Amino acid sequence: MGSEMCIRDRNTSIVLSVLSDDRPGIVETLSDVLARHDGNWTESSMLSLAGKFAGILLAELPDSEAEAFIGALNDLGEKGIRVVAEVSPSRLDEDDTRYVALELVGQDRPGIVHEITEVLAKHSVNVQELETTVQSASMSGERLFLAHAKVHIPGSADTEKLRGELEDLANELMVDLSLEGAE
């Protein structure tokens, strides 16, 4: 060892958005590119919709590999896989921020997501995760809209006012809406 210093490479977090025609091997191709650049697949959400593969992925890799990794991702366009890669900024402190689950069930109609998220944005609530689906009601056959969201409510938000506005909107839309974990 002597006087040699061992300098450890810092890591870069990169968020990837992926879109392709759905077919076998897309995830393997992405994981191969990441592995070739000494990267780690840390979080992801991927699915097939209407014949398309769509996904979002958080990868971590050594700073020294970030540029080459992004270049290799751009080359995947030749294989029909479009990737948008963004280096993630350092995490900001989230003083007094609370994670809250929001659940919604009601008759499907255009504009539900817009009206709910308009109230959330007004109170500076950040939607972290959102899953929606439309399905037939078991008895009536009506189209039901279901939404499950994980949101961040800042400590400065008036939670009582937020809850009241969401309840008023739920009554207007004739949907069941619950906000679990908000004090």
PEHU-V249834 format. One record per pair of residues at least 24 apart in sequence whose C-alpha atoms are under 10 Angstrom apart, sorted by the first residue. I is the first residue (numbers start at 1). GAP is how many residues later the second one is. If there is no record, write none. Layout:
I GAP
I GAP
This chain:
8 54
9 52
9 53
9 54
9 55
9 56
10 50
10 51
10 52
10 53
10 54
11 28
11 48
11 49
11 50
11 51
11 52
11 53
11 54
11 55
12 27
12 47
12 48
12 49
12 50
12 51
12 52
12 53
12 54
12 75
12 76
12 77
12 78
13 26
13 27
13 29
13 45
13 46
13 47
13 48
13 49
13 50
13 53
13 73
13 74
13 75
13 76
13 77
14 43
14 44
14 45
14 46
14 47
14 52
14 55
14 56
14 70
14 71
14 72
14 73
14 74
14 75
15 28
15 29
15 41
15 42
15 43
15 44
15 45
15 68
15 69
15 70
15 71
15 72
15 73
16 28
16 39
16 40
16 41
16 42
16 43
16 54
16 57
16 66
16 67
16 68
16 69
16 70
16 71
16 72
17 27
17 28
17 29
17 37
17 38
17 39
17 40
17 41
17 65
17 66
17 67
17 68
17 69
18 28
18 35
18 36
18 37
18 38
18 39
18 55
18 63
18 64
18 65
18 66
18 67
19 27
19 29
19 33
19 34
19 35
19 36
19 37
19 58
19 61
19 62
19 63
19 64
19 65
20 28
20 31
20 32
20 33
20 34
20 35
20 57
20 59
20 60
20 61
20 62
20 63
21 27
21 28
21 29
21 30
21 31
21 32
21 33
21 59
21 60
21 61
22 25
22 26
22 27
22 28
22 29
22 30
22 31
22 32
22 59
23 25
23 28
23 29
23 30
24 29
26 27
26 50
26 53
26 54
26 55
27 26
27 28
29 44
29 47
29 50
29 52
30 27
30 42
30 43
30 46
30 51
30 53
31 28
33 36
33 37
33 39
33 40
33 43
34 25
34 26
34 27
34 31
34 32
34 35
34 36
34 38
34 39
35 26
35 34
36 29
36 33
36 36
37 24
37 25
37 27
37 28
37 29
37 30
37 31
37 32
37 33
37 35
38 24
38 26
38 27
38 28
38 31
39 26
39 27
39 30
45 84
53 28
54 27
54 28
54 29
55 28
56 27
56 28
56 29
57 28
58 27
58 28
58 29
58 30
59 26
59 28
59 29
60 27
60 28
94 58
94 59
94 60
94 61
95 59
95 60
95 61
96 56
96 57
96 58
96 59
96 60
96 61
97 28
97 29
97 54
97 55
97 56
97 57
97 58
97 59
97 60
98 27
98 53
98 54
98 55
98 56
98 57
98 83
98 84
98 85
99 26
99 27
99 28
99 29
99 51
99 52
99 53
99 54
99 55
99 81
99 82
99 83
100 25
100 27
100 28
100 49
100 50
100 51
100 52
100 53
100 79
100 80
100 81
100 82
100 83
101 28
101 47
101 48
101 49
101 50
101 51
101 77
101 78
101 79
101 80
101 81
102 25
102 28
102 45
102 46
102 47
102 48
102 49
102 75
102 76
102 77
102 78
102 79
102 80
103 27
103 28
103 29
103 43
103 44
103 45
103 46
103 47
103 73
103 74
103 75
103 76
103 77
104 28
104 41
104 42
104 43
104 44
104 45
104 66
104 71
104 72
104 73
104 74
104 75
105 27
105 28
105 29
105 39
105 40
105 41
105 42
105 43
105 65
105 69
105 70
105 71
105 72
105 73
106 28
106 31
106 36
106 37
106 38
106 39
106 40
106 41
106 64
106 67
106 68
106 69
106 70
106 71
107 27
107 28
107 29
107 30
107 35
107 36
107 37
107 38
107 39
107 66
107 67
107 68
107 69
108 25
108 26
108 27
108 28
108 34
108 35
108 36
108 37
108 38
108 65
108 67
109 25
109 34
109 35
109 36
109 64
111 62
112 33
112 35
112 57
112 58
112 61
112 63
113 32
113 34
115 51
115 54
115 55
115 58
116 49
116 50
116 53
116 54
116 57
116 61
117 49
119 43
119 44
119 46
119 47
119 50
120 31
120 32
120 33
120 42
120 43
120 45
120 46
122 35
122 40
123 30
123 31
123 33
123 34
123 35
123 36
123 38
123 39
124 28
124 29
124 30
124 32
124 33
125 26
125 27
125 28
125 29
125 32
125 37
126 24
126 25
126 26
126 27
126 28
127 24
127 25
127 26
128 24
144 31
145 30
146 29
146 30
146 31
147 30
148 29
148 30
149 30
150 29
150 30
151 28
152 30
153 29
159 24
